[in-house]
């Protein structure tokens, strides 16, 4: 039986992962759960899945949980999450955390020899060099959970990486597909949160609307599959039926198709290399209709181009891209800036950045902190 730790168990990916485990209790068992502030849902998960360890963001919530359950070790804060990631009796750690906070516990989990199911793009965007090196040093597998990277992973199975011509990541285009810059100037928050195909957390939904999500996926794919970004293309595929493709040197293209349900790639990461049966909806080709493809507009959705620029320039640029984006998306979610302020401010911050080309964990965290503070200062002056 495989023991699993879930970092971010009360979020969108975390709850869907628990649904996978719920339906495969003979194969998977929960070792540890971590959550932010959704204490009530975490308590329900503790009662159902009986983890050995849990961690929450705040001490007061940890104390409350301790009063209500006495058979679980309860930790709190960043250090608590790190301990749950590295010290719990698990075989695999699912990183379903939001943003940069996923980097450190994943790094520690790898050092403890645990395989990683990765649903957090920012871990490789900001820390790709140290994460991939640590995984190699400790003989740890990093199994992609994002639907696009899982699709590429499946298309590569059994094939020689040296025979790849390019990776093709598909994008839904988000709620503003086809918009001009003028149209984007006055879009509202509630409109940006209406993703046409996927049900996701608020941060990743905004990233999809700006197409930063796809840019982060380009950087993640470059690290995961050890391929330069000029061999990674993005195509807008509004139906979200083809999750991504791999083209080989002879011109043949392999694609992975399926319904838009994150439980499928989550389950595959848990069960790799096996494809387990499930009772989820399957793809009905006769009701799909047309499958269409469009070239992304990098002039309008500049975040995608900025991500390509960041990985090409290398060094600390992806750290800057990610840190600035996280802060600006948060400000947009609080209605403190406009939609286009996200990409415009990221562009300015990157232009001003003096890069660092040799980084370790402490340097990555230091640059991340500096950029976040810089973005907040700049936005307060606007």
N, C-alpha and C positions, 0 to 999 in steps of 0.2 A: 504493500500500500504506500502510495506517495504522499508524503506530508508537505503541506503547502502553507506558506505565510503570505498573507495579503496585506500590502501596504496601501491603505486607502480603501478600506472595506465598505465604507458607507457611500462612496461615490458611484457614478454610473458604471464604470468598469468593475469596481469591486462587488457591487450587488449582482451584476450579471455573472461574475466569476463564481460567486456563492451559489447562484442558480445552477451552474454547471456541476458544482460539487454536490449540490442537493440531489441531483439526478444520477450521480455516480458515486454513491457513498461506499460502494465496495472497492473502489479504486483510489479515491482521494480522501484525505483527512486534513482538517485545519489544525495547524500547529500554533499560529499566532495571527492576530488581527490588529491593525492600527487604524485609527480614525482621527478626524479633526475635532469638531465640536458637536457632531450629531450623536450625542451620548445615548439618547433613547433608542435609536436604531442599533447602535453598537450593543446595547444591553440585550436586545432581541436576538442579535446574532450570537452573542455569548451563550444564551440559553439554548439556541438551536444547534450550534456547532461545537460547543464545549472546547474552546481553545485553551492551551496551557498558559498563554501570555497574551495580554492586550496592552495597547498604548494609546493614549489620547493627548490632545494638544495641551490641555490646561490641568494644573494640579487639583483644582476644586472638582473637576469632573472625575478625575482619577479617584479622589477620596469618596465621592458619591458612589461610584461603581464598586469600590471596596466594601462599602456598607451593604450593598445589595447582593453581591456574589462573593463567596469566601473560598472558592476552589480555583481561582484564577490569579496569576501574578499580574498586577496592574501597574503600569509604568506611565510616565507622562513626559511631555516636552520633546524636543528634538533628540535628546539623549535617549529617551525612552523608545522612540521609533528606531534609533540606531541599534539599540540593544535587541529589540524584537527582531530586527532584520538579520543580525549576525549571530545571536546567541540562541535563538529558538531552535527546537529540534525539528528542523524542516529540511527537505530535499530541494525545494524550489521556492523562490521568492517572487511573487507577482508585484511588480512596481506599478501600481495604479494611482500614484500620487499626482498632484497637479503641479506642473511647473518645476522650477529649479530645486525644490525641496526633495525631489526624488534622487538627486545625484549622490549625496553622502551615504544614506543607508544602503543604496545599491552597491556602492564602492566597498562598504564594509561587508556586505553579504557575499560579494565575490571573493574577498580576502578570506572569508570563512569557508570557501569552497562550495557555495550554494549556486545551483543553476538559477538563471534569471529569466522570468517571463516579462518582457518589457513592453509596457503600455504607455510609457512616459518618454516622449520624444526629447524633452529638454535634457535628460541625462546624457544622451550622446551628443546633442547639439553643443552643450557647454563643456562636457567632459569626455568626448569621444576618445581622445588619445589615451587618457589614463584608464578609462573603463575597458577599452579593448585590450590594452597591454595587461591589465590585471586579470582579465578573463583568460588570456593566453597563458600567463604565468601560473595561474591556479587551475588550469584545465577545466574551466567553467563554460557551459553553453549559454549563449544569450539567444533566447527564443522570442521572435517578434510577435507581438499581439495586435498591433495596429493592423487593420484589414489589408492595407496596401502592402506593408512589409511582409505580412504573413502570406499574401498572394505571391510575392516575388520569391519568398522562401520555398513555397511549394513548387513553383515553376522551375526552381533551380535544383530540386531534389533529384539526385542521381546523375546530374550533368556536371561537366567540367567548367569551373568558373572562368577558365582561360578562353572559353569559346563564346563568351558573352559579347555581343556587339553593343547592346544598350539595354537599360532598364526603363520601362515606361510606366510611370506612376499615374493613375487616373485620379481625377478630381471632379467632384460634383459641380463645382463652380459656385456653390453657396447660394444664399438668397438673393445676391445682387449680380448674378451672372448676366452679362450683356450690358450692364450699366456703363455710362460714361462717367468721367471725373465730375462733371457738373451734376449729374444725378446723385453721385455718392456724397456730394457736399452737404446735403441736408437729410441723410437717412437717419431714422430714429433707432434708438437702442432696441425697442421691442421688435422692430423689423429685422435687425441684425441677429436677433436670437431665434429667428424662425428658420431653422435649417430645413431644406426641402426633403431630405432623405433619412438623416440619422438623428437619433436622440442622444445628446451628449451633454456634458457639463457646460456651464456658461462660458468659461474661459476658452475652451477648445471650439465652441460654437462661434465665438467672435473671431478666433483665428481662422476658422473656415470662411467666414464672411470677408476677411481681408486677404485671404489666400496665403497668409503667413503659415497656416497649418501645413499647406503643401510645401512651402519653402523649408520648414523644419523637417518634413519628411524626406526631402532631397538630401539634406545634410545627414540625417539619420541613416538613410540608405547607403550613402557614401561610406560611412563607418561600418555598418553592418555587413556589407557585401564587398568591402575593400575595392571600391570602384570609383574613379574620378567623376566629379559632377558633370563634366562635359559628355559623359556617357549615360546620364540620367535625364530623361525627358519627362515632361508633364503634359498630359492631354486632358481636356475637360470632357467628361463623360457624364452628362446629367442624370442618366438612369441609375448610376451606381450599381450596375450588374457585373461588369468586369472590374475587378478590384485592383488589378495591375497586371503587367505583362513583362515578359523577357524576350528580347530578340537575340537570336544567335547569329554567328558570323555567316552562316549559309542563307540567311534571310528568313528562316523559319521563326515564327513567333508563338510562344506558349502563353496562354492567358488562364487566370483562375477566375471563375464566375460563381456567383451565388447570390442569395437574397441578402439584404442589408441587415444583418443580425450579428452583433459583436460576440455573441456566445460561440459562434463557429470558430473564429480564430483563437479565442480564449481556450476553448476545449482542445484545439490542436496543439497549442503551446503546452498545455498540461499533459497531453497524452503522447506527444511526439516520441517516436516516429509513426505512431498508429493513428488512423482515422477512426474514431469511435462512433458507433451509431447514436442518434439522438432523435427526439420527437419534434424537432424544429421544422418550420415550414421549408420546403425545398423549392427550387426554381422551376416555374412552369413556363417553358419556352413559348407556349402558344398564347400566353397572356402578356408576355413581355412587350411586344410591339417593336418599334424601331430602337436600335442602338446607335447613338450618334456621338460624334467626336468633334471637338473644336479646339483651336489653338488658344492657349491662355493669353490674355492681354496684359503683358507685364508693364505696359505704360500706364494703364489704369490701376491695376492691382500691383503696386510697386513692391509690396512686401515679398512677393515671389522672386523678383529680380534681386532684391537686397539679400535674400538668403543665398542665392547663387553667388553673389559678390562676396559674401562673408566666407563661404567655404573655399572659394577660389583664392582669396587673400590669406586665408588660414590664420594660424596663431590665435590671438585673442578675439578676432572679429566675430566669430560665432557666439562667444560669451556675451559680447556687447549687444549683438542682435537680439539674443534671447532675453537678457536682463531688461533692456529698454522696452521690448515688446510686452513683457509681463507687467511692468509698471503701467504702461500706457493703456493696455487692455483693462487693467483694474480701474484706472481713472475713467475710461469710457463707460465701464459698467456702473460707475457711480455718477454718470452724467456730468462729469467735470470737464471733459473735452469732447470734441466732435470726432466723428468716425475717421475722417481723413487726417486728423491730427496724429493718429497712430503711425501711419507710414511716413508722414512728413517729418515727425520728430525722430523716428528711427534713422531716417536718412541723414539728418543733421548730426545726430550723435555719432554715427559711424564715420562721417566725413571728418569729424574733429578728433577721432580716436588715434592715439599713438600705439601701435600694436606691440604685443609681447609674444615672442615666438617659442619660448620654453616655459611650459606651465606644469605645475603640480596641483594637487588638491587645494592647498592653502592659497596659491596664487589665483586659481580659478575663483575661489570664494571671495578673495579680496577684490578682484576686478568686478565681479558681479555686484558686490556691495557698493563700490564706487560709482558704477554706472547707474544703479538704482537711485542713489542720492543725487546724482547729476540730473537725471530726468526729472525728478521731483522739483529740484531747484529751477530748472528751465521752465517747467509748466507753471510754477507759481508766479513767474515773471510775465507770462503771456497775458 
